[in-house]
Amino acid sequence: MKIPFAILAATLALAASSPGHAKGCIKGAVVGGVAGHYAGHHGMLGAAAGCLYGRHHAKQQERQREMQQNQANGQGKI
């Protein structure tokens, strides 16, 4: 039980040192790690996959936000 908490603490410490690159990764890693742990003791694999998915999802949301701002400003591509 101490290992998941150690992993969580290490992940949070790394995220605090580089917040710009970790957007979406932390939440995904925590959720993926917990899910992986309960789905067959694969917490590290779940955390890695969750981080990748969380990062992908954050980039997707950022693109959508930029597109909406461009359309609202009348800068849509024609």
N, CA, C and O atoms as a Tinker XYZ file with bonds, in Angstrom:
   312  protein
     1  N      0.820000   -1.189000    0.000000    73     2
     2  CA     0.000000    0.000000    0.000000    64     1     3
     3  C      0.864000    1.252000    0.000000    63     2     4     5
     4  O      0.422000    2.311000   -0.446000    81     3
     5  N      2.089000    1.139000    0.496000    73     3     6
     6  CA     2.967000    2.302000    0.544000    64     5     7
     7  C      3.514000    2.654000   -0.835000    63     6     8     9
     8  O      3.821000    3.816000   -1.099000    81     7
     9  N      3.638000    1.671000   -1.712000    73     7    10
    10  CA     4.216000    1.911000   -3.036000    64     9    11
    11  C      3.346000    2.853000   -3.865000    63    10    12    13
    12  O      3.893000    3.783000   -4.457000    81    11
    13  N      2.011000    2.671000   -3.945000    73    11    14
    14  CA     1.216000    3.624000   -4.729000    64    13    15
    15  C      1.321000    5.052000   -4.195000    63    14    16    17
    16  O      1.316000    6.004000   -4.975000    81    15
    17  N      1.413000    5.206000   -2.896000    73    15    18
    18  CA     1.541000    6.551000   -2.334000    64    17    19
    19  C      2.907000    7.146000   -2.664000    63    18    20    21
    20  O      3.021000    8.352000   -2.884000    81    19
    21  N      3.933000    6.316000   -2.699000    73    19    22
    22  CA     5.268000    6.796000   -3.070000    64    21    23
    23  C      5.292000    7.218000   -4.536000    63    22    24    25
    24  O      5.903000    8.227000   -4.887000    81    23
    25  N      4.633000    6.452000   -5.380000    73    23    26
    26  CA     4.552000    6.796000   -6.799000    64    25    27
    27  C      3.788000    8.100000   -6.971000    63    26    28    29
    28  O      4.194000    8.966000   -7.746000    81    27
    29  N      2.697000    8.240000   -6.260000    73    27    30
    30  CA     1.908000    9.464000   -6.332000    64    29    31
    31  C      2.729000   10.663000   -5.867000    63    30    32    33
    32  O      2.692000   11.720000   -6.497000    81    31
    33  N      3.459000   10.510000   -4.783000    73    31    34
    34  CA     4.280000   11.608000   -4.269000    64    33    35
    35  C      5.376000   11.981000   -5.266000    63    34    36    37
    36  O      5.649000   13.163000   -5.477000    81    35
    37  N      6.001000   10.983000   -5.876000    73    35    38
    38  CA     7.048000   11.261000   -6.862000    64    37    39
    39  C      6.470000   11.957000   -8.086000    63    38    40    41
    40  O      7.086000   12.874000   -8.628000    81    39
    41  N      5.304000   11.532000   -8.520000    73    39    42
    42  CA     4.661000   12.150000   -9.677000    64    41    43
    43  C      4.310000   13.597000   -9.394000    63    42    44    45
    44  O      4.531000   14.469000  -10.235000    81    43
    45  N      3.771000   13.856000   -8.228000    73    43    46
    46  CA     3.425000   15.226000   -7.871000    64    45    47
    47  C      4.664000   16.098000   -7.736000    63    46    48    49
    48  O      4.630000   17.275000   -8.096000    81    47
    49  N      5.751000   15.546000   -7.226000    73    47    50
    50  CA     6.988000   16.314000   -7.110000    64    49    51
    51  C      7.549000   16.666000   -8.482000    63    50    52    53
    52  O      8.036000   17.777000   -8.692000    81    51
    53  N      7.480000   15.731000   -9.404000    73    51    54
    54  CA     7.946000   16.004000  -10.766000    64    53    55
    55  C      7.056000   17.028000  -11.458000    63    54    56    57
    56  O      7.542000   17.879000  -12.202000    81    55
    57  N      5.771000   16.945000  -11.215000    73    55    58
    58  CA     4.838000   17.890000  -11.836000    64    57    59
    59  C      5.054000   19.307000  -11.315000    63    58    60    61
    60  O      4.895000   20.277000  -12.056000    81    59
    61  N      5.410000   19.422000  -10.062000    73    59    62
    62  CA     5.636000   20.741000   -9.485000    64    61    63
    63  C      6.874000   21.400000  -10.087000    63    62    64    65
    64  O      6.956000   22.627000  -10.143000    81    63
    65  N      7.829000   20.601000  -10.533000    73    63    66
    66  CA     9.049000   21.166000  -11.096000    64    65    67
    67  C      8.887000   21.595000  -12.547000    63    66    68    69
    68  O      9.628000   22.462000  -13.010000    81    67
    69  N      7.944000   21.018000  -13.274000    73    67    70
    70  CA     7.744000   21.385000  -14.677000    64    69    71
    71  C      6.257000   21.411000  -15.014000    63    70    72    73
    72  O      5.778000   20.517000  -15.712000    81    71
    73  N      5.521000   22.399000  -14.544000    73    71    74
    74  CA     4.074000   22.404000  -14.750000    64    73    75
    75  C      3.658000   22.604000  -16.203000    63    74    76    77
    76  O      2.567000   22.178000  -16.583000    81    75
    77  N      4.487000   23.234000  -17.023000    73    75    78
    78  CA     4.110000   23.484000  -18.405000    64    77    79
    79  C      4.026000   22.223000  -19.242000    63    78    80    81
    80  O      3.199000   22.135000  -20.150000    81    79
    81  N      4.860000   21.257000  -18.951000    73    79    82
    82  CA     4.896000   20.041000  -19.756000    64    81    83
    83  C      3.964000   18.957000  -19.220000    63    82    84    85
    84  O      3.750000   17.947000  -19.891000    81    83
    85  N      3.419000   19.143000  -18.053000    73    83    86
    86  CA     2.642000   18.083000  -17.421000    64    85    87
    87  C      1.141000   18.310000  -17.512000    63    86    88    89
    88  O      0.372000   17.654000  -16.808000    81    87
    89  N      0.717000   19.227000  -18.364000    73    87    90
    90  CA    -0.705000   19.537000  -18.435000    64    89    91
    91  C     -1.495000   18.292000  -18.849000    63    90    92    93
    92  O     -1.290000   17.765000  -19.943000    81    91
    93  N     -2.382000   17.828000  -17.994000    73    91    94
    94  CA    -3.193000   16.657000  -18.254000    64    93    95
    95  C     -2.547000   15.354000  -17.821000    63    94    96    97
    96  O     -3.241000   14.354000  -17.637000    81    95
    97  N     -1.247000   15.347000  -17.658000    73    95    98
    98  CA    -0.532000   14.111000  -17.343000    64    97    99
    99  C     -0.789000   13.665000  -15.908000    63    98   100   101
   100  O     -0.979000   12.474000  -15.659000    81    99
   101  N     -0.799000   14.586000  -14.980000    73    99   102
   102  CA    -0.898000   14.214000  -13.564000    64   101   103
   103  C     -2.233000   13.539000  -13.266000    63   102   104   105
   104  O     -2.277000   12.464000  -12.669000    81   103
   105  N     -3.309000   14.175000  -13.685000    73   103   106
   106  CA    -4.627000   13.590000  -13.421000    64   105   107
   107  C     -4.759000   12.232000  -14.105000    63   106   108   109
   108  O     -5.272000   11.283000  -13.512000    81   107
   109  N     -4.297000   12.139000  -15.348000    73   107   110
   110  CA    -4.358000   10.877000  -16.066000    64   109   111
   111  C     -3.516000    9.797000  -15.421000    63   110   112   113
   112  O     -3.922000    8.636000  -15.361000    81   111
   113  N     -2.330000   10.183000  -14.932000    73   111   114
   114  CA    -1.450000    9.212000  -14.298000    64   113   115
   115  C     -2.041000    8.689000  -12.998000    63   114   116   117
   116  O     -1.944000    7.498000  -12.701000    81   115
   117  N     -2.645000    9.566000  -12.234000    73   115   118
   118  CA    -3.249000    9.127000  -10.966000    64   117   119
   119  C     -4.409000    8.178000  -11.235000    63   118   120   121
   120  O     -4.496000    7.109000  -10.630000    81   119
   121  N     -5.299000    8.567000  -12.144000    73   119   122
   122  CA    -6.458000    7.724000  -12.447000    64   121   123
   123  C     -6.010000    6.410000  -13.077000    63   122   124   125
   124  O     -6.502000    5.343000  -12.710000    81   123
   125  N     -5.076000    6.485000  -14.025000    73   123   126
   126  CA    -4.581000    5.270000  -14.674000    64   125   127
   127  C     -3.838000    4.362000  -13.717000    63   126   128   129
   128  O     -3.954000    3.139000  -13.803000    81   127
   129  N     -3.076000    4.947000  -12.805000    73   127   130
   130  CA    -2.351000    4.141000  -11.827000    64   129   131
   131  C     -3.276000    3.397000  -10.887000    63   130   132   133
   132  O     -3.050000    2.226000  -10.579000    81   131
   133  N     -4.301000    4.062000  -10.438000    73   131   134
   134  CA    -5.275000    3.409000   -9.544000    64   133   135
   135  C     -6.019000    2.317000  -10.296000    63   134   136   137
   136  O     -6.192000    1.209000   -9.790000    81   135
   137  N     -6.464000    2.641000  -11.526000    73   135   138
   138  CA    -7.188000    1.640000  -12.314000    64   137   139
   139  C     -6.290000    0.446000  -12.628000    63   138   140   141
   140  O     -6.730000   -0.700000  -12.536000    81   139
   141  N     -5.041000    0.704000  -12.996000    73   139   142
   142  CA    -4.113000   -0.382000  -13.292000    64   141   143
   143  C     -3.810000   -1.233000  -12.079000    63   142   144   145
   144  O     -3.649000   -2.448000  -12.187000    81   143
   145  N     -3.730000   -0.593000  -10.924000    73   143   146
   146  CA    -3.462000   -1.339000   -9.688000    64   145   147
   147  C     -4.594000   -2.319000   -9.390000    63   146   148   149
   148  O     -4.348000   -3.474000   -9.042000    81   147
   149  N     -5.810000   -1.862000   -9.525000    73   147   150
   150  CA    -6.946000   -2.732000   -9.212000    64   149   151
   151  C     -7.279000   -3.706000  -10.335000    63   150   152   153
   152  O     -8.026000   -4.660000  -10.119000    81   151
   153  N     -6.740000   -3.483000  -11.524000    73   151   154
   154  CA    -7.017000   -4.368000  -12.649000    64   153   155
   155  C     -5.859000   -5.330000  -12.888000    63   154   156   157
   156  O     -5.573000   -5.670000  -14.036000    81   155
   157  N     -5.206000   -5.762000  -11.860000    73   155   158
   158  CA    -4.176000   -6.773000  -12.013000    64   157   159
   159  C     -2.801000   -6.340000  -11.577000    63   158   160   161
   160  O     -1.805000   -6.884000  -12.054000    81   159
   161  N     -2.719000   -5.385000  -10.692000    73   159   162
   162  CA    -1.443000   -4.924000  -10.131000    64   161   163
   163  C     -0.497000   -4.396000  -11.217000    63   162   164   165
   164  O      0.694000   -4.706000  -11.222000    81   163
   165  N     -1.041000   -3.605000  -12.123000    73   163   166
   166  CA    -0.253000   -2.966000  -13.175000    64   165   167
   167  C     -0.332000   -1.455000  -13.022000    63   166   168   169
   168  O     -0.631000   -0.742000  -13.980000    81   167
   169  N     -0.066000   -0.974000  -11.827000    73   167   170
   170  CA    -0.200000    0.448000  -11.534000    64   169   171
   171  C      0.729000    1.326000  -12.343000    63   170   172   173
   172  O      0.323000    2.393000  -12.801000    81   171
   173  N      1.978000    0.897000  -12.530000    73   171   174
   174  CA     2.932000    1.705000  -13.297000    64   173   175
   175  C      2.518000    1.790000  -14.765000    63   174   176   177
   176  O      2.587000    2.859000  -15.372000    81   175
   177  N      2.096000    0.680000  -15.324000    73   175   178
   178  CA     1.657000    0.668000  -16.708000    64   177   179
   179  C      0.407000    1.534000  -16.871000    63   178   180   181
   180  O      0.290000    2.281000  -17.842000    81   179
   181  N     -0.513000    1.434000  -15.933000    73   179   182
   182  CA    -1.711000    2.254000  -15.964000    64   181   183
   183  C     -1.398000    3.734000  -15.822000    63   182   184   185
   184  O     -2.025000    4.568000  -16.476000    81   183
   185  N     -0.435000    4.065000  -14.974000    73   183   186
   186  CA    -0.045000    5.464000  -14.795000    64   185   187
   187  C      0.575000    6.022000  -16.071000    63   186   188   189
   188  O      0.292000    7.157000  -16.454000    81   187
   189  N      1.410000    5.238000  -16.723000    73   187   190
   190  CA     2.033000    5.687000  -17.971000    64   189   191
   191  C      0.982000    5.892000  -19.056000    63   190   192   193
   192  O      0.998000    6.902000  -19.760000    81   191
   193  N      0.078000    4.943000  -19.186000    73   191   194
   194  CA    -0.977000    5.070000  -20.192000    64   193   195
   195  C     -1.907000    6.230000  -19.860000    63   194   196   197
   196  O     -2.333000    6.963000  -20.753000    81   195
   197  N     -2.218000    6.396000  -18.589000    73   195   198
   198  CA    -3.074000    7.506000  -18.174000    64   197   199
   199  C     -2.431000    8.851000  -18.442000    63   198   200   201
   200  O     -3.107000    9.803000  -18.831000    81   199
   201  N     -1.131000    8.931000  -18.235000    73   199   202
   202  CA    -0.404000   10.167000  -18.508000    64   201   203
   203  C     -0.457000   10.498000  -19.996000    63   202   204   205
   204  O     -0.717000   11.641000  -20.371000    81   203
   205  N     -0.212000    9.503000  -20.840000    73   203   206
   206  CA    -0.263000    9.725000  -22.286000    64   205   207
   207  C     -1.655000   10.163000  -22.729000    63   206   208   209
   208  O     -1.795000   11.099000  -23.516000    81   207
   209  N     -2.683000    9.485000  -22.222000    73   207   210
   210  CA    -4.043000    9.856000  -22.598000    64   209   211
   211  C     -4.398000   11.247000  -22.077000    63   210   212   213
   212  O     -5.014000   12.038000  -22.791000    81   211
   213  N     -4.018000   11.544000  -20.854000    73   211   214
   214  CA    -4.322000   12.857000  -20.285000    64   213   215
   215  C     -3.651000   13.969000  -21.059000    63   214   216   217
   216  O     -4.253000   15.020000  -21.276000    81   215
   217  N     -2.410000   13.758000  -21.483000    73   215   218
   218  CA    -1.690000   14.752000  -22.283000    64   217   219
   219  C     -2.363000   14.942000  -23.643000    63   218   220   221
   220  O     -2.512000   16.069000  -24.113000    81   219
   221  N     -2.766000   13.842000  -24.267000    73   219   222
   222  CA    -3.460000   13.908000  -25.559000    64   221   223
   223  C     -4.775000   14.674000  -25.423000    63   222   224   225
   224  O     -5.102000   15.518000  -26.257000    81   223
   225  N     -5.512000   14.374000  -24.377000    73   223   226
   226  CA    -6.810000   15.029000  -24.157000    64   225   227
   227  C     -6.623000   16.527000  -23.895000    63   226   228   229
   228  O     -7.414000   17.336000  -24.380000    81   227
   229  N     -5.601000   16.904000  -23.145000    73   227   230
   230  CA    -5.339000   18.318000  -22.862000    64   229   231
   231  C     -4.980000   19.072000  -24.138000    63   230   232   233
   232  O     -5.421000   20.205000  -24.332000    81   231
   233  N     -4.182000   18.452000  -25.010000    73   231   234
   234  CA    -3.832000   19.092000  -26.284000    64   233   235
   235  C     -5.069000   19.274000  -27.160000    63   234   236   237
   236  O     -5.239000   20.302000  -27.816000    81   235
   237  N     -5.920000   18.264000  -27.156000    73   235   238
   238  CA    -7.155000   18.323000  -27.947000    64   237   239
   239  C     -8.050000   19.468000  -27.468000    63   238   240   241
   240  O     -8.589000   20.217000  -28.282000    81   239
   241  N     -8.205000   19.601000  -26.173000    73   239   242
   242  CA    -9.017000   20.677000  -25.620000    64   241   243
   243  C     -8.413000   22.037000  -25.919000    63   242   244   245
   244  O     -9.143000   22.992000  -26.181000    81   243
   245  N     -7.091000   22.139000  -25.885000    73   243   246
   246  CA    -6.423000   23.407000  -26.191000    64   245   247
   247  C     -6.656000   23.811000  -27.645000    63   246   248   249
   248  O     -6.896000   24.983000  -27.936000    81   247
   249  N     -6.587000   22.840000  -28.560000    73   247   250
   250  CA    -6.859000   23.134000  -29.974000    64   249   251
   251  C     -8.290000   23.623000  -30.166000    63   250   252   253
   252  O     -8.529000   24.582000  -30.899000    81   251
   253  N     -9.238000   22.964000  -29.509000    73   251   254
   254  CA   -10.635000   23.382000  -29.625000    64   253   255
   255  C    -10.831000   24.781000  -29.065000    63   254   256   257
   256  O    -11.565000   25.583000  -29.645000    81   255
   257  N    -10.192000   25.082000  -27.956000    73   255   258
   258  CA   -10.290000   26.406000  -27.345000    64   257   259
   259  C     -9.726000   27.478000  -28.287000    63   258   260   261
   260  O    -10.311000   28.552000  -28.428000    81   259
   261  N     -8.597000   27.185000  -28.927000    73   259   262
   262  CA    -7.998000   28.129000  -29.867000    64   261   263
   263  C     -8.900000   28.357000  -31.075000    63   262   264   265
   264  O     -9.044000   29.487000  -31.543000    81   263
   265  N     -9.508000   27.281000  -31.579000    73   263   266
   266  CA   -10.406000   27.409000  -32.732000    64   265   267
   267  C    -11.616000   28.272000  -32.378000    63   266   268   269
   268  O    -12.036000   29.108000  -33.179000    81   267
   269  N    -12.173000   28.077000  -31.194000    73   267   270
   270  CA   -13.323000   28.872000  -30.770000    64   269   271
   271  C    -12.941000   30.335000  -30.612000    63   270   272   273
   272  O    -13.729000   31.212000  -30.968000    81   271
   273  N    -11.770000   30.621000  -30.095000    73   271   274
   274  CA   -11.328000   31.996000  -29.936000    64   273   275
   275  C    -11.101000   32.651000  -31.303000    63   274   276   277
   276  O    -11.445000   33.816000  -31.505000    81   275
   277  N    -10.517000   31.891000  -32.241000    73   275   278
   278  CA   -10.305000   32.432000  -33.579000    64   277   279
   279  C    -11.623000   32.734000  -34.270000    63   278   280   281
   280  O    -11.741000   33.755000  -34.948000    81   279
   281  N    -12.607000   31.876000  -34.115000    73   279   282
   282  CA   -13.916000   32.107000  -34.740000    64   281   283
   283  C    -14.618000   33.280000  -34.085000    63   282   284   285
   284  O    -15.303000   34.046000  -34.763000    81   283
   285  N    -14.461000   33.435000  -32.776000    73   283   286
   286  CA   -15.110000   34.532000  -32.077000    64   285   287
   287  C    -14.476000   35.881000  -32.473000    63   286   288   289
   288  O    -15.148000   36.912000  -32.479000    81   287
   289  N    -13.192000   35.857000  -32.798000    73   287   290
   290  CA   -12.494000   37.073000  -33.207000    64   289   291
   291  C    -12.610000   37.342000  -34.709000    63   290   292   293
   292  O    -12.090000   38.344000  -35.201000    81   291
   293  N    -13.282000   36.463000  -35.430000    73   291   294
   294  CA   -13.437000   36.636000  -36.864000    64   293   295
   295  C    -12.186000   36.273000  -37.638000    63   294   296   297
   296  O    -11.986000   36.757000  -38.752000    81   295
   297  N    -11.347000   35.436000  -37.071000    73   295   298
   298  CA   -10.106000   35.057000  -37.725000    64   297   299
   299  C    -10.166000   33.629000  -38.256000    63   298   300   301
   300  O     -9.129000   32.988000  -38.429000    81   299
   301  N    -11.349000   33.135000  -38.511000    73   299   302
   302  CA   -11.484000   31.773000  -39.029000    64   301   303
   303  C    -10.896000   31.674000  -40.418000    63   302   304   305
   304  O    -10.928000   32.648000  -41.170000    81   303
   305  N    -10.363000   30.525000  -40.775000    73   303   306
   306  CA    -9.759000   30.333000  -42.079000    64   305   307
   307  C    -10.855000   30.241000  -43.147000    63   306   308   309
   308  O    -11.873000   29.574000  -42.965000    81   307
   309  N    -10.619000   30.912000  -44.232000    73   307   310
   310  CA   -11.600000   30.893000  -45.339000    64   309   311
   311  C    -10.977000   30.264000  -46.540000    63   310   312
   312  O    -11.623000   30.146000  -47.581000    81   311
